[in-house]
Amino acid sequence: MARSLHVRLDDSAAAALKVVRGESGSDSEAVRTALREAAARRRSRSALIAEVERLAADEGDRGEMRIVREQLAELAPDPVD
């Protein structure tokens, strides 16, 4: 169902609308485009956060990372004083 929305834009929002509108031609299409793009970014960010949390909670993976760090530390040259 189509929904109508009325907003007041400050100078910054008006300038942003002008940029987006330049690509689409109309205010309505520009706002729809901006909303879809913002929603996609938020979904992507949420998925990334969930993946990071899942990896951080994986004890097996954390153990493997610890082993790799220890092996790399053994290969690193001694610090110069």
Backbone atoms as SQL, in Angstrom:
CREATE TABLE atoms (id INTEGER PRIMARY KEY, chain TEXT, resi INTEGER, resn TEXT, atom TEXT, x REAL, y REAL, z REAL);
INSERT INTO atoms VALUES
  (1, 'A', 1, 'MET', 'N', 0.844, -1.167, 0.000),
  (2, 'A', 1, 'MET', 'CA', 0.000, 0.000, 0.000),
  (3, 'A', 1, 'MET', 'C', 0.896, 1.239, 0.000),
  (4, 'A', 2, 'ALA', 'N', 0.634, 2.178, -0.874),
  (5, 'A', 2, 'ALA', 'CA', 1.405, 3.414, -0.960),
  (6, 'A', 2, 'ALA', 'C', 1.130, 4.282, 0.258),
  (7, 'A', 3, 'ARG', 'N', 2.168, 4.967, 0.705),
  (8, 'A', 3, 'ARG', 'CA', 2.036, 5.817, 1.882),
  (9, 'A', 3, 'ARG', 'C', 2.647, 7.165, 1.560),
  (10, 'A', 4, 'SER', 'N', 1.995, 8.213, 1.954),
  (11, 'A', 4, 'SER', 'CA', 2.479, 9.566, 1.740),
  (12, 'A', 4, 'SER', 'C', 3.195, 10.033, 2.998),
  (13, 'A', 5, 'LEU', 'N', 4.246, 10.814, 2.809),
  (14, 'A', 5, 'LEU', 'CA', 5.045, 11.274, 3.934),
  (15, 'A', 5, 'LEU', 'C', 5.417, 12.735, 3.709),
  (16, 'A', 6, 'HIS', 'N', 5.306, 13.544, 4.734),
  (17, 'A', 6, 'HIS', 'CA', 5.676, 14.956, 4.651),
  (18, 'A', 6, 'HIS', 'C', 6.837, 15.189, 5.609),
  (19, 'A', 7, 'VAL', 'N', 7.895, 15.811, 5.130),
  (20, 'A', 7, 'VAL', 'CA', 9.053, 16.076, 5.977),
  (21, 'A', 7, 'VAL', 'C', 9.526, 17.509, 5.780),
  (22, 'A', 8, 'ARG', 'N', 10.167, 18.033, 6.814),
  (23, 'A', 8, 'ARG', 'CA', 10.845, 19.327, 6.710),
  (24, 'A', 8, 'ARG', 'C', 12.331, 19.051, 6.629),
  (25, 'A', 9, 'LEU', 'N', 12.967, 19.604, 5.635),
  (26, 'A', 9, 'LEU', 'CA', 14.389, 19.370, 5.434),
  (27, 'A', 9, 'LEU', 'C', 15.210, 20.553, 5.925),
  (28, 'A', 10, 'ASP', 'N', 16.268, 20.245, 6.664),
  (29, 'A', 10, 'ASP', 'CA', 17.218, 21.305, 6.990),
  (30, 'A', 10, 'ASP', 'C', 18.141, 21.474, 5.784),
  (31, 'A', 11, 'ASP', 'N', 19.082, 22.406, 5.867),
  (32, 'A', 11, 'ASP', 'CA', 19.952, 22.686, 4.721),
  (33, 'A', 11, 'ASP', 'C', 20.763, 21.464, 4.298),
  (34, 'A', 12, 'SER', 'N', 21.258, 20.728, 5.277),
  (35, 'A', 12, 'SER', 'CA', 22.067, 19.550, 4.981),
  (36, 'A', 12, 'SER', 'C', 21.240, 18.476, 4.277),
  (37, 'A', 13, 'ALA', 'N', 20.044, 18.229, 4.771),
  (38, 'A', 13, 'ALA', 'CA', 19.169, 17.227, 4.162),
  (39, 'A', 13, 'ALA', 'C', 18.727, 17.664, 2.770),
  (40, 'A', 14, 'ALA', 'N', 18.467, 18.948, 2.589),
  (41, 'A', 14, 'ALA', 'CA', 18.074, 19.459, 1.272),
  (42, 'A', 14, 'ALA', 'C', 19.205, 19.277, 0.261),
  (43, 'A', 15, 'ALA', 'N', 20.442, 19.529, 0.706),
  (44, 'A', 15, 'ALA', 'CA', 21.590, 19.337, -0.179),
  (45, 'A', 15, 'ALA', 'C', 21.750, 17.858, -0.535),
  (46, 'A', 16, 'ALA', 'N', 21.549, 16.978, 0.443),
  (47, 'A', 16, 'ALA', 'CA', 21.643, 15.544, 0.183),
  (48, 'A', 16, 'ALA', 'C', 20.546, 15.102, -0.779),
  (49, 'A', 17, 'LEU', 'N', 19.349, 15.620, -0.605),
  (50, 'A', 17, 'LEU', 'CA', 18.244, 15.289, -1.507),
  (51, 'A', 17, 'LEU', 'C', 18.568, 15.725, -2.930),
  (52, 'A', 18, 'LYS', 'N', 19.178, 16.886, -3.061),
  (53, 'A', 18, 'LYS', 'CA', 19.546, 17.385, -4.392),
  (54, 'A', 18, 'LYS', 'C', 20.520, 16.434, -5.076),
  (55, 'A', 19, 'VAL', 'N', 21.475, 15.909, -4.314),
  (56, 'A', 19, 'VAL', 'CA', 22.441, 14.955, -4.882),
  (57, 'A', 19, 'VAL', 'C', 21.724, 13.697, -5.345),
  (58, 'A', 20, 'VAL', 'N', 20.881, 13.134, -4.491),
  (59, 'A', 20, 'VAL', 'CA', 20.185, 11.895, -4.834),
  (60, 'A', 20, 'VAL', 'C', 19.176, 12.143, -5.953),
  (61, 'A', 21, 'ARG', 'N', 18.490, 13.272, -5.903),
  (62, 'A', 21, 'ARG', 'CA', 17.485, 13.595, -6.919),
  (63, 'A', 21, 'ARG', 'C', 18.127, 13.750, -8.300),
  (64, 'A', 22, 'GLY', 'N', 19.364, 14.220, -8.327),
  (65, 'A', 22, 'GLY', 'CA', 20.048, 14.380, -9.598),
  (66, 'A', 22, 'GLY', 'C', 20.121, 13.092, -10.379),
  (67, 'A', 23, 'GLU', 'N', 20.185, 11.977, -9.677),
  (68, 'A', 23, 'GLU', 'CA', 20.252, 10.671, -10.328),
  (69, 'A', 23, 'GLU', 'C', 18.871, 10.156, -10.725),
  (70, 'A', 24, 'SER', 'N', 17.845, 10.524, -9.978),
  (71, 'A', 24, 'SER', 'CA', 16.530, 9.917, -10.199),
  (72, 'A', 24, 'SER', 'C', 15.525, 10.853, -10.852),
  (73, 'A', 25, 'GLY', 'N', 15.705, 12.144, -10.683),
  (74, 'A', 25, 'GLY', 'CA', 14.801, 13.083, -11.331),
  (75, 'A', 25, 'GLY', 'C', 13.700, 13.656, -10.472),
  (76, 'A', 26, 'SER', 'N', 13.180, 12.911, -9.496),
  (77, 'A', 26, 'SER', 'CA', 12.084, 13.443, -8.679),
  (78, 'A', 26, 'SER', 'C', 12.403, 13.287, -7.197),
  (79, 'A', 27, 'ASP', 'N', 11.813, 14.161, -6.389),
  (80, 'A', 27, 'ASP', 'CA', 12.006, 14.067, -4.945),
  (81, 'A', 27, 'ASP', 'C', 11.522, 12.720, -4.410),
  (82, 'A', 28, 'SER', 'N', 10.357, 12.296, -4.870),
  (83, 'A', 28, 'SER', 'CA', 9.782, 11.043, -4.368),
  (84, 'A', 28, 'SER', 'C', 10.685, 9.859, -4.678),
  (85, 'A', 29, 'GLU', 'N', 11.161, 9.784, -5.914),
  (86, 'A', 29, 'GLU', 'CA', 12.035, 8.659, -6.279),
  (87, 'A', 29, 'GLU', 'C', 13.364, 8.755, -5.544),
  (88, 'A', 30, 'ALA', 'N', 13.861, 9.976, -5.343),
  (89, 'A', 30, 'ALA', 'CA', 15.118, 10.164, -4.614),
  (90, 'A', 30, 'ALA', 'C', 14.985, 9.672, -3.178),
  (91, 'A', 31, 'VAL', 'N', 13.885, 9.986, -2.533),
  (92, 'A', 31, 'VAL', 'CA', 13.670, 9.552, -1.150),
  (93, 'A', 31, 'VAL', 'C', 13.527, 8.034, -1.098),
  (94, 'A', 32, 'ARG', 'N', 12.789, 7.454, -2.032),
  (95, 'A', 32, 'ARG', 'CA', 12.649, 5.997, -2.058),
  (96, 'A', 32, 'ARG', 'C', 14.012, 5.330, -2.257),
  (97, 'A', 33, 'THR', 'N', 14.824, 5.878, -3.165),
  (98, 'A', 33, 'THR', 'CA', 16.161, 5.336, -3.414),
  (99, 'A', 33, 'THR', 'C', 17.022, 5.435, -2.163),
  (100, 'A', 34, 'ALA', 'N', 17.012, 6.598, -1.526),
  (101, 'A', 34, 'ALA', 'CA', 17.820, 6.798, -0.320),
  (102, 'A', 34, 'ALA', 'C', 17.392, 5.855, 0.797),
  (103, 'A', 35, 'LEU', 'N', 16.106, 5.645, 0.963),
  (104, 'A', 35, 'LEU', 'CA', 15.620, 4.728, 2.003),
  (105, 'A', 35, 'LEU', 'C', 16.046, 3.289, 1.722),
  (106, 'A', 36, 'ARG', 'N', 15.933, 2.862, 0.462),
  (107, 'A', 36, 'ARG', 'CA', 16.359, 1.498, 0.111),
  (108, 'A', 36, 'ARG', 'C', 17.855, 1.321, 0.353),
  (109, 'A', 37, 'GLU', 'N', 18.652, 2.316, -0.043),
  (110, 'A', 37, 'GLU', 'CA', 20.102, 2.217, 0.144),
  (111, 'A', 37, 'GLU', 'C', 20.471, 2.210, 1.632),
  (112, 'A', 38, 'ALA', 'N', 19.821, 3.051, 2.422),
  (113, 'A', 38, 'ALA', 'CA', 20.094, 3.089, 3.861),
  (114, 'A', 38, 'ALA', 'C', 19.715, 1.759, 4.516),
  (115, 'A', 39, 'ALA', 'N', 18.582, 1.186, 4.112),
  (116, 'A', 39, 'ALA', 'CA', 18.155, -0.101, 4.671),
  (117, 'A', 39, 'ALA', 'C', 19.144, -1.201, 4.309),
  (118, 'A', 40, 'ALA', 'N', 19.636, -1.191, 3.076),
  (119, 'A', 40, 'ALA', 'CA', 20.607, -2.204, 2.648),
  (120, 'A', 40, 'ALA', 'C', 21.899, -2.085, 3.447),
  (121, 'A', 41, 'ARG', 'N', 22.368, -0.852, 3.693),
  (122, 'A', 41, 'ARG', 'CA', 23.583, -0.656, 4.501),
  (123, 'A', 41, 'ARG', 'C', 23.379, -1.163, 5.916),
  (124, 'A', 42, 'ARG', 'N', 22.234, -0.886, 6.510),
  (125, 'A', 42, 'ARG', 'CA', 21.975, -1.347, 7.883),
  (126, 'A', 42, 'ARG', 'C', 21.902, -2.866, 7.958),
  (127, 'A', 43, 'ARG', 'N', 21.251, -3.498, 6.960),
  (128, 'A', 43, 'ARG', 'CA', 21.196, -4.968, 6.952),
  (129, 'A', 43, 'ARG', 'C', 22.595, -5.546, 6.818),
  (130, 'A', 44, 'SER', 'N', 23.392, -4.949, 5.950),
  (131, 'A', 44, 'SER', 'CA', 24.764, -5.425, 5.752),
  (132, 'A', 44, 'SER', 'C', 25.587, -5.264, 7.022),
  (133, 'A', 45, 'ARG', 'N', 25.470, -4.120, 7.674),
  (134, 'A', 45, 'ARG', 'CA', 26.199, -3.866, 8.913),
  (135, 'A', 45, 'ARG', 'C', 25.757, -4.836, 9.999),
  (136, 'A', 46, 'SER', 'N', 24.459, -5.097, 10.099),
  (137, 'A', 46, 'SER', 'CA', 23.948, -6.029, 11.105),
  (138, 'A', 46, 'SER', 'C', 24.471, -7.438, 10.852),
  (139, 'A', 47, 'ALA', 'N', 24.523, -7.833, 9.578),
  (140, 'A', 47, 'ALA', 'CA', 25.034, -9.168, 9.244),
  (141, 'A', 47, 'ALA', 'C', 26.516, -9.274, 9.594),
  (142, 'A', 48, 'LEU', 'N', 27.267, -8.217, 9.345),
  (143, 'A', 48, 'LEU', 'CA', 28.692, -8.219, 9.664),
  (144, 'A', 48, 'LEU', 'C', 28.912, -8.305, 11.176),
  (145, 'A', 49, 'ILE', 'N', 28.143, -7.562, 11.938),
  (146, 'A', 49, 'ILE', 'CA', 28.253, -7.608, 13.396),
  (147, 'A', 49, 'ILE', 'C', 27.930, -9.007, 13.913),
  (148, 'A', 50, 'ALA', 'N', 26.888, -9.615, 13.365),
  (149, 'A', 50, 'ALA', 'CA', 26.515, -10.974, 13.786),
  (150, 'A', 50, 'ALA', 'C', 27.626, -11.968, 13.470),
  (151, 'A', 51, 'GLU', 'N', 28.272, -11.819, 12.314),
  (152, 'A', 51, 'GLU', 'CA', 29.364, -12.721, 11.936),
  (153, 'A', 51, 'GLU', 'C', 30.558, -12.540, 12.868),
  (154, 'A', 52, 'VAL', 'N', 30.892, -11.303, 13.194),
  (155, 'A', 52, 'VAL', 'CA', 32.000, -11.035, 14.119),
  (156, 'A', 52, 'VAL', 'C', 31.703, -11.647, 15.489),
  (157, 'A', 53, 'GLU', 'N', 30.482, -11.479, 15.964),
  (158, 'A', 53, 'GLU', 'CA', 30.110, -12.050, 17.265),
  (159, 'A', 53, 'GLU', 'C', 30.186, -13.573, 17.235),
  (160, 'A', 54, 'ARG', 'N', 29.749, -14.177, 16.128),
  (161, 'A', 54, 'ARG', 'CA', 29.799, -15.637, 16.003),
  (162, 'A', 54, 'ARG', 'C', 31.252, -16.121, 16.016),
  (163, 'A', 55, 'LEU', 'N', 32.111, -15.445, 15.268),
  (164, 'A', 55, 'LEU', 'CA', 33.520, -15.834, 15.237),
  (165, 'A', 55, 'LEU', 'C', 34.198, -15.632, 16.587),
  (166, 'A', 56, 'ALA', 'N', 33.881, -14.550, 17.264),
  (167, 'A', 56, 'ALA', 'CA', 34.487, -14.272, 18.572),
  (168, 'A', 56, 'ALA', 'C', 34.089, -15.324, 19.599),
  (169, 'A', 57, 'ALA', 'N', 32.923, -15.905, 19.425),
  (170, 'A', 57, 'ALA', 'CA', 32.439, -16.907, 20.381),
  (171, 'A', 57, 'ALA', 'C', 32.914, -18.319, 20.042),
  (172, 'A', 58, 'ASP', 'N', 33.550, -18.501, 18.902),
  (173, 'A', 58, 'ASP', 'CA', 34.004, -19.825, 18.460),
  (174, 'A', 58, 'ASP', 'C', 35.336, -20.149, 19.131),
  (175, 'A', 59, 'GLU', 'N', 35.288, -20.966, 20.190),
  (176, 'A', 59, 'GLU', 'CA', 36.489, -21.300, 20.966),
  (177, 'A', 59, 'GLU', 'C', 37.538, -22.025, 20.114),
  (178, 'A', 60, 'GLY', 'N', 37.093, -22.905, 19.242),
  (179, 'A', 60, 'GLY', 'CA', 38.022, -23.628, 18.380),
  (180, 'A', 60, 'GLY', 'C', 38.793, -22.680, 17.472),
  (181, 'A', 61, 'ASP', 'N', 38.077, -21.743, 16.889),
  (182, 'A', 61, 'ASP', 'CA', 38.714, -20.764, 16.004),
  (183, 'A', 61, 'ASP', 'C', 39.671, -19.871, 16.792),
  (184, 'A', 62, 'ARG', 'N', 39.261, -19.471, 17.980),
  (185, 'A', 62, 'ARG', 'CA', 40.133, -18.630, 18.810),
  (186, 'A', 62, 'ARG', 'C', 41.406, -19.374, 19.194),
  (187, 'A', 63, 'GLY', 'N', 41.288, -20.682, 19.462),
  (188, 'A', 63, 'GLY', 'CA', 42.461, -21.489, 19.772),
  (189, 'A', 63, 'GLY', 'C', 43.415, -21.574, 18.590),
  (190, 'A', 64, 'GLU', 'N', 42.852, -21.758, 17.404),
  (191, 'A', 64, 'GLU', 'CA', 43.694, -21.806, 16.201),
  (192, 'A', 64, 'GLU', 'C', 44.407, -20.473, 15.976),
  (193, 'A', 65, 'MET', 'N', 43.687, -19.378, 16.184),
  (194, 'A', 65, 'MET', 'CA', 44.313, -18.060, 16.018),
  (195, 'A', 65, 'MET', 'C', 45.447, -17.869, 17.021),
  (196, 'A', 66, 'ARG', 'N', 45.264, -18.340, 18.240),
  (197, 'A', 66, 'ARG', 'CA', 46.298, -18.228, 19.272),
  (198, 'A', 66, 'ARG', 'C', 47.558, -19.001, 18.849),
  (199, 'A', 67, 'ILE', 'N', 47.358, -20.202, 18.307),
  (200, 'A', 67, 'ILE', 'CA', 48.491, -21.022, 17.837),
  (201, 'A', 67, 'ILE', 'C', 49.226, -20.311, 16.706),
  (202, 'A', 68, 'VAL', 'N', 48.492, -19.770, 15.764),
  (203, 'A', 68, 'VAL', 'CA', 49.116, -19.056, 14.641),
  (204, 'A', 68, 'VAL', 'C', 49.897, -17.847, 15.153),
  (205, 'A', 69, 'ARG', 'N', 49.328, -17.095, 16.093),
  (206, 'A', 69, 'ARG', 'CA', 50.047, -15.934, 16.656),
  (207, 'A', 69, 'ARG', 'C', 51.348, -16.375, 17.324),
  (208, 'A', 70, 'GLU', 'N', 51.293, -17.468, 18.064),
  (209, 'A', 70, 'GLU', 'CA', 52.495, -17.970, 18.735),
  (210, 'A', 70, 'GLU', 'C', 53.545, -18.406, 17.719),
  (211, 'A', 71, 'GLN', 'N', 53.109, -19.070, 16.657),
  (212, 'A', 71, 'GLN', 'CA', 54.052, -19.497, 15.624),
  (213, 'A', 71, 'GLN', 'C', 54.673, -18.296, 14.913),
  (214, 'A', 72, 'LEU', 'N', 53.878, -17.294, 14.625),
  (215, 'A', 72, 'LEU', 'CA', 54.408, -16.094, 13.987),
  (216, 'A', 72, 'LEU', 'C', 55.363, -15.354, 14.902),
  (217, 'A', 73, 'ALA', 'N', 55.073, -15.330, 16.197),
  (218, 'A', 73, 'ALA', 'CA', 55.951, -14.667, 17.151),
  (219, 'A', 73, 'ALA', 'C', 57.304, -15.350, 17.182),
  (220, 'A', 74, 'GLU', 'N', 57.331, -16.674, 17.048),
  (221, 'A', 74, 'GLU', 'CA', 58.599, -17.417, 17.015),
  (222, 'A', 74, 'GLU', 'C', 59.419, -17.067, 15.769),
  (223, 'A', 75, 'LEU', 'N', 58.759, -16.716, 14.691),
  (224, 'A', 75, 'LEU', 'CA', 59.448, -16.393, 13.432),
  (225, 'A', 75, 'LEU', 'C', 59.906, -14.939, 13.364),
  (226, 'A', 76, 'ALA', 'N', 59.332, -14.111, 14.205),
  (227, 'A', 76, 'ALA', 'CA', 59.660, -12.672, 14.160),
  (228, 'A', 76, 'ALA', 'C', 61.090, -12.454, 14.619),
  (229, 'A', 77, 'PRO', 'N', 61.790, -11.494, 13.986),
  (230, 'A', 77, 'PRO', 'CA', 63.149, -11.204, 14.423),
  (231, 'A', 77, 'PRO', 'C', 63.154, -10.577, 15.826),
  (232, 'A', 78, 'ASP', 'N', 64.264, -10.737, 16.504),
  (233, 'A', 78, 'ASP', 'CA', 64.396, -10.135, 17.825),
  (234, 'A', 78, 'ASP', 'C', 64.381, -8.615, 17.680),
  (235, 'A', 79, 'PRO', 'N', 63.741, -7.914, 18.621),
  (236, 'A', 79, 'PRO', 'CA', 63.719, -6.450, 18.546),
  (237, 'A', 79, 'PRO', 'C', 65.127, -5.880, 18.721),
  (238, 'A', 80, 'VAL', 'N', 65.381, -4.789, 18.024),
  (239, 'A', 80, 'VAL', 'CA', 66.679, -4.116, 18.121),
  (240, 'A', 80, 'VAL', 'C', 66.572, -3.067, 19.212),
  (241, 'A', 81, 'ASP', 'N', 67.531, -3.080, 20.130),
  (242, 'A', 81, 'ASP', 'CA', 67.520, -2.098, 21.218),
  (243, 'A', 81, 'ASP', 'C', 68.126, -0.786, 20.789);
